[in-house]
Amino acid sequence: MALSAPEWPAEWPAAAVLEGNRQRLLRETRATMRRYELRYELRSADLEAALRAGTIRETWEVCDWLFALRTHRELAETALPESPDAPTAPEPE
Amino acid sequence: MRLAALTPHFVWEDALGYAMTHGRVRWTGALLLADGLELAVKKTQAMRLGAAGLEVRTERYAYQLLRPAAGEGRRGVFRYDNFHDHPNHPDAHHCHRYQDDGTQIEPPEYIGAAGWPTLGDVLDEAFRWWCDHLQPPAPR
């Protein structure tokens, strides 16, 4: 048994760490989207419309694609570091 | 029932990882479970600094239970997610279930914003499924 998840930090991470993660995730999600675009012969920009139209089914693989697409969008919109005093307003659970 | 209570007899390895960015944390990976089961996770949480430290609230999630299938890798058992709206569902919280042959049952089951599960809830359901399907009968 190995609990391998990294320890949860007690403080707001340094801006350089957050930005480094953002850049890495941008690269990874871009590669993921490209892989699925080639496999399905569909642009990522058209994925949500294809799901609504029922021309593609929501499988676990498609969830992975959606996750990459939305993560990429969010990261592209947050180019400037935010202050921990003004974080993204969360939705109530 | 939660992770610690199900470790190590059911949860064999925690292979979940996270990456924090500005205002969000994203989780990917899996909990590796007994008898080859796997609970795969993709989750995005909003993150803020509260009085007690970092606080998170889930925005999007997908939890999929996979089981081993002879000769073909893994098959789905169920998947809870809110990644995509479905026709006639008031919101995006739903559950996909699979037949024994791996076919996805249509339409997905509506769960709703009032009842969507946490990872702990889904782990509990995975444990119940394991108890019902995979454990050999107790010797007499």
Interface residues (C-beta under 8 A of the other chain):
Chain A: M1 A2 L3 S4 A5 P6 W8 P9 A10 E11 W12 P13 V17 L18 E19 N21 R22 R24 L25 E48 L51 R52 R57 E58 T59 W60 C63 D64 L66 F67 R70 T71 E74 L75 T78 L80 P81 E82 P84 D85 P87 T88 A89 P90 E91 P92 E93
Chain B: T7 P8 V11 W12 E13 D14 A15 L16 G17 Y18 A19 M20 T21 H22 G23 R24 R26 T28 A40 K42 T44 Q45 A46 M47 R48 L49 G53 L54 V56 R57 T58 E59 R60 A62 Q64 L66 G76 R79 D81 F83 H84 D85 H96 Q104 P108
